[in-house]
Amino acid sequence: MAKKLCKLVKKDLIKESFSEYVKLVNEPTHICKSCGRAVNHEKNVCNPKEIE
C-alpha cells in the first residue's frame, strides 16, 4: 500500500477494504505522532515514532 494510513482512513479505508486495514495495524510497531494511529511499519504513517 503506497499511501499513508493517516490519509487512507479519511477516505473510509475501513469500510472499503477492512482486510487491507487489518494488515496495516494487526501487530503495531510504530505510532503516528500527529494523529495517534498505530501501524506495523513506520512507512505507513506521516509522523512515525517507534513503540517501545
Backbone as JSON Lines, residues from 0, in Angstrom:
{"i":0,"aa":"M","n":[0.86,-1.18,0.0],"ca":[0.0,0.0,0.0],"c":[0.9,1.23,0.0]}
{"i":1,"aa":"A","n":[0.73,2.09,-0.96],"ca":[1.64,3.21,-1.15],"c":[1.33,4.41,-0.26]}
{"i":2,"aa":"K","n":[0.07,4.64,0.05],"ca":[-0.3,5.83,0.8],"c":[-0.19,5.61,2.3]}
{"i":3,"aa":"K","n":[-0.16,6.69,3.03],"ca":[-0.09,6.65,4.49],"c":[-1.46,6.36,5.09]}
{"i":4,"aa":"L","n":[-1.49,5.59,6.17],"ca":[-2.74,5.24,6.82],"c":[-3.49,6.49,7.28]}
{"i":5,"aa":"C","n":[-2.76,7.5,7.72],"ca":[-3.38,8.74,8.19],"c":[-4.34,9.31,7.14]}
{"i":6,"aa":"K","n":[-3.94,9.27,5.88],"ca":[-4.78,9.79,4.8],"c":[-5.82,8.78,4.35]}
{"i":7,"aa":"L","n":[-5.47,7.5,4.36],"ca":[-6.4,6.47,3.9],"c":[-7.62,6.35,4.8]}
{"i":8,"aa":"V","n":[-7.46,6.53,6.09],"ca":[-8.6,6.43,7.0],"c":[-9.61,7.52,6.69]}
{"i":9,"aa":"K","n":[-9.15,8.68,6.3],"ca":[-10.05,9.77,5.93],"c":[-10.88,9.41,4.7]}
{"i":10,"aa":"K","n":[-10.36,8.49,3.88],"ca":[-11.07,8.07,2.67],"c":[-11.87,6.8,2.89]}
{"i":11,"aa":"D","n":[-12.19,6.48,4.14],"ca":[-13.01,5.32,4.5],"c":[-12.39,3.98,4.11]}
{"i":12,"aa":"L","n":[-11.09,3.84,4.32],"ca":[-10.42,2.57,4.03],"c":[-11.06,1.43,4.8]}
{"i":13,"aa":"I","n":[-11.46,1.69,6.03],"ca":[-12.03,0.63,6.86],"c":[-13.29,0.07,6.21]}
{"i":14,"aa":"K","n":[-14.14,0.93,5.7],"ca":[-15.38,0.48,5.07],"c":[-15.11,-0.18,3.72]}
{"i":15,"aa":"E","n":[-14.18,0.37,2.96],"ca":[-13.93,-0.13,1.61],"c":[-13.11,-1.42,1.58]}
{"i":16,"aa":"S","n":[-12.13,-1.53,2.48],"ca":[-11.24,-2.68,2.45],"c":[-10.74,-3.02,3.85]}
{"i":17,"aa":"F","n":[-11.62,-3.62,4.64],"ca":[-11.29,-3.93,6.02],"c":[-10.06,-4.83,6.12]}
{"i":18,"aa":"S","n":[-9.93,-5.81,5.24],"ca":[-8.79,-6.74,5.3],"c":[-7.46,-6.01,5.07]}
{"i":19,"aa":"E","n":[-7.44,-5.03,4.2],"ca":[-6.22,-4.24,3.97],"c":[-5.88,-3.41,5.2]}
{"i":20,"aa":"Y","n":[-6.9,-2.86,5.84],"ca":[-6.69,-2.08,7.06],"c":[-6.08,-2.96,8.15]}
{"i":21,"aa":"V","n":[-6.62,-4.15,8.33],"ca":[-6.12,-5.07,9.36],"c":[-4.66,-5.42,9.11]}
{"i":22,"aa":"K","n":[-4.27,-5.59,7.86],"ca":[-2.87,-5.89,7.54],"c":[-1.93,-4.77,8.0]}
{"i":23,"aa":"L","n":[-2.41,-3.55,7.99],"ca":[-1.58,-2.41,8.39],"c":[-1.46,-2.25,9.89]}
{"i":24,"aa":"V","n":[-2.44,-2.75,10.65],"ca":[-2.49,-2.44,12.08],"c":[-2.47,-3.65,13.01]}
{"i":25,"aa":"N","n":[-2.37,-4.86,12.5],"ca":[-2.54,-6.05,13.34],"c":[-1.42,-6.3,14.34]}
{"i":26,"aa":"E","n":[-0.2,-5.85,14.09],"ca":[0.91,-6.0,15.02],"c":[1.7,-4.69,15.05]}
{"i":27,"aa":"P","n":[1.17,-3.67,15.7],"ca":[1.77,-2.34,15.62],"c":[3.16,-2.25,16.24]}
{"i":28,"aa":"T","n":[4.05,-1.57,15.51],"ca":[5.4,-1.3,15.98],"c":[5.68,0.2,16.05]}
{"i":29,"aa":"H","n":[4.82,0.98,15.38],"ca":[5.0,2.43,15.32],"c":[3.66,3.14,15.51]}
{"i":30,"aa":"I","n":[3.73,4.36,15.98],"ca":[2.55,5.18,16.16],"c":[2.8,6.52,15.47]}
{"i":31,"aa":"C","n":[1.76,7.13,14.94],"ca":[1.88,8.44,14.3],"c":[1.8,9.5,15.4]}
{"i":32,"aa":"K","n":[2.82,10.33,15.48],"ca":[2.84,11.39,16.5],"c":[1.83,12.48,16.2]}
{"i":33,"aa":"S","n":[1.31,12.53,14.99],"ca":[0.33,13.55,14.62],"c":[-1.11,13.14,14.95]}
{"i":34,"aa":"C","n":[-1.47,11.92,14.57],"ca":[-2.87,11.52,14.73],"c":[-3.07,10.35,15.69]}
{"i":35,"aa":"G","n":[-2.0,9.68,16.11],"ca":[-2.11,8.61,17.09],"c":[-2.42,7.24,16.54]}
{"i":36,"aa":"R","n":[-2.46,7.08,15.24],"ca":[-2.75,5.76,14.67],"c":[-1.53,4.85,14.82]}
{"i":37,"aa":"A","n":[-1.76,3.59,15.13],"ca":[-0.69,2.61,15.29],"c":[-0.65,1.69,14.08]}
{"i":38,"aa":"V","n":[0.57,1.39,13.6],"ca":[0.75,0.6,12.39],"c":[1.91,-0.38,12.55]}
{"i":39,"aa":"N","n":[1.99,-1.32,11.61],"ca":[3.04,-2.33,11.62],"c":[4.39,-1.8,11.14]}
{"i":40,"aa":"H","n":[4.4,-0.81,10.27],"ca":[5.64,-0.29,9.69],"c":[5.62,1.23,9.7]}
{"i":41,"aa":"E","n":[6.75,1.83,10.01],"ca":[6.83,3.28,10.1],"c":[6.48,3.98,8.78]}
{"i":42,"aa":"K","n":[6.69,3.32,7.66],"ca":[6.41,3.93,6.36],"c":[4.91,4.17,6.14]}
{"i":43,"aa":"N","n":[4.06,3.59,6.99],"ca":[2.62,3.68,6.8],"c":[1.94,4.82,7.54]}
{"i":44,"aa":"V","n":[2.72,5.68,8.21],"ca":[2.16,6.87,8.87],"c":[3.01,8.08,8.53]}
{"i":45,"aa":"C","n":[2.44,9.26,8.71],"ca":[3.1,10.51,8.33],"c":[4.22,10.93,9.28]}
{"i":46,"aa":"N","n":[4.04,10.69,10.57],"ca":[4.97,11.18,11.57],"c":[5.28,10.05,12.57]}
{"i":47,"aa":"P","n":[6.07,9.02,12.14],"ca":[6.24,7.81,12.93],"c":[7.12,7.98,14.18]}
{"i":48,"aa":"K","n":[6.77,7.19,15.19],"ca":[7.57,7.06,16.41],"c":[7.48,5.6,16.81]}
{"i":49,"aa":"E","n":[8.61,4.96,17.06],"ca":[8.62,3.56,17.42],"c":[7.99,3.34,18.79]}
{"i":50,"aa":"I","n":[7.17,2.31,18.89],"ca":[6.56,1.94,20.16],"c":[7.62,1.16,20.93]}
{"i":51,"aa":"E","n":[7.9,1.59,22.13],"ca":[8.94,0.94,22.93],"c":[8.4,-0.07,23.88]}
